[in-house]
Amino acid sequence: MKHKTVVVLLHHPVTNRKGELITTSITNMDLHDISRSCRTYEIDHYFLVSPIEEQHAQVKTIIAHWQRGVQSEWHPDRVEAFTRVQLVHSFENVKNELSRLYPGYKLEVAMPDARPLPDQKTYEGIRQNWAAEAEPGVKIIVFGTGWGVASSFFSEVDTFLGPIYGPLGEKGYNHLSVRSAVAIVLDRLFSLVRPT
Ligand SMILES: C[S@@+](CC[C@H](N)C(=O)[O-])C[C@H]1O[C@@H](n2cnc3c(N)ncnc32)[C@H](O)[C@@H]1O
């Protein structure tokens, strides 16, 4: 993969069930499970975006716990998965950090969503587009928490990716946990075996 690949999990700006703008808490499950998916699919960075300083401190404590003593000896895979985790306060911080790390690389923000949104592209189409691009870029794949990414974020998005559906298509249930959604999206975009 010539491109740098990045997963972002937004805890803000997202909405609650009433559509109100909120900030969600970082969960232990999202930290562990998405780190491992990122490591498996060779994602270069996993950013957790939360403006709440106290949450950063808690996540740092969790990561430090697994990096110490017997935990690190018994669970080296977990420790390794955490090596690509970064905590930031805003999406602006994500863009600034990537521009610093990869000067001259074009940043592209892609956002899968469970909701049908205008001009959503197919995963296979994006996979082909990215493979055909001559210049290496930074592909930032953004996921939401709560009841999903707030529409105020949409102006940041270059490429909207369509909902993942089960066998019943748009008439069926498709409210995946963000952890499952990340794994499916990464597989569709970056698996070695091409999806059918
Ligand atoms: C709305 S949050 C729900 C968070 C929830 N608290 C949990 O259990 O993970 C789930 C996120 O996963 C992604 N997602 C979930 N279902 C999806 C689907 N069917 N298609 C595409 N993305 C999906 C979206 O990024 C969405 O913002």
PDBQT file of the ligand as one rigid body, heavy atoms in Angstrom, charges set to zero:
ROOT
HETATM    1  C1  LIG A 201     -23.290   5.416  15.616  1.00  0.00    +0.000 C 
HETATM    2  S1  LIG A 201     -21.849   4.718  16.303  1.00  0.00    +0.000 S 
HETATM    3  C2  LIG A 201     -22.510   3.659  17.567  1.00  0.00    +0.000 C 
HETATM    4  C3  LIG A 201     -21.548   3.588  18.668  1.00  0.00    +0.000 C 
HETATM    5  C4  LIG A 201     -22.098   2.609  19.660  1.00  0.00    +0.000 C 
HETATM    6  N1  LIG A 201     -22.192   3.206  20.920  1.00  0.00    +0.000 N 
HETATM    7  C5  LIG A 201     -21.324   1.303  19.640  1.00  0.00    +0.000 C 
HETATM    8  O1  LIG A 201     -21.793   0.376  20.186  1.00  0.00    +0.000 OA
HETATM    9  O2  LIG A 201     -20.265   1.173  19.031  1.00  0.00    +0.000 OA
HETATM   10  C6  LIG A 201     -21.344   3.507  15.151  1.00  0.00    +0.000 C 
HETATM   11  C7  LIG A 201     -20.411   4.027  14.042  1.00  0.00    +0.000 C 
HETATM   12  O3  LIG A 201     -19.982   2.890  13.299  1.00  0.00    +0.000 OA
HETATM   13  C8  LIG A 201     -20.141   3.131  11.924  1.00  0.00    +0.000 C 
HETATM   14  N2  LIG A 201     -21.242   2.270  11.458  1.00  0.00    +0.000 N 
HETATM   15  C9  LIG A 201     -22.131   1.574  12.200  1.00  0.00    +0.000 A 
HETATM   16  N3  LIG A 201     -22.961   0.861  11.424  1.00  0.00    +0.000 NA
HETATM   17  C10 LIG A 201     -22.576   1.097  10.156  1.00  0.00    +0.000 A 
HETATM   18  C11 LIG A 201     -23.064   0.640   8.882  1.00  0.00    +0.000 A 
HETATM   19  N4  LIG A 201     -24.085  -0.191   8.781  1.00  0.00    +0.000 N 
HETATM   20  N5  LIG A 201     -22.444   1.094   7.774  1.00  0.00    +0.000 NA
HETATM   21  C12 LIG A 201     -21.383   1.952   7.864  1.00  0.00    +0.000 A 
HETATM   22  N6  LIG A 201     -20.896   2.412   9.023  1.00  0.00    +0.000 NA
HETATM   23  C13 LIG A 201     -21.484   1.982  10.158  1.00  0.00    +0.000 A 
HETATM   24  C14 LIG A 201     -20.365   4.611  11.775  1.00  0.00    +0.000 C 
HETATM   25  O4  LIG A 201     -19.096   5.240  11.761  1.00  0.00    +0.000 OA
HETATM   26  C15 LIG A 201     -21.089   4.965  13.060  1.00  0.00    +0.000 C 
HETATM   27  O5  LIG A 201     -20.914   6.310  13.403  1.00  0.00    +0.000 OA
ENDROOT
TORSDOF 0
